[in-house]
Amino acid sequence: QVQLVESGGGLVQAGGSLRLSCAASGRTGSAVAMAWFRQAPGKEREFVTVINWSGDKTEYADSVKGRFFISRDNAKNQMYLQMDSLEPEDTAVYYCAAGPRYYYTSYYRTNQYDYWGQGTQVTVSS
């Protein structure tokens, strides 16, 4: 089992920045792929970004490319999401996810991840 805890959410004005963190514990060796998803009210959970174990492979949703940046520090069992140039459309609950494999073609699917955090709210005001 891998336990995931997100932090760093909050309220920010449009154009601002936030940095989310995801702390992993337990069998962290099973967190080969780590990802961020988000869910806005009334909408389905959607993929944001993913990173592989070594950090040399990442993917981003088109809506966040060039604004969001994912990274991880395996020594600290942490994953991060730097969010810049935030827009009101980025308002959502952000979830950290982890899984034992990095899927090169289906990384955007929620069912590829075995472990999920409880989420952290990000609100961007206009």
Secondary structure, 3 states (H helix, E strand, C coil): CEEEEEECCEEEECCCCEEEEEEEEECHHHCCEEEEEEECCCCCCEEEEEECCCCCCEEECCCCCCCEEEEEECCCCEEEEEECCCCHHHCEEEEEEEECCCCCCCCCCHHHCCEECCCEEEEEEC
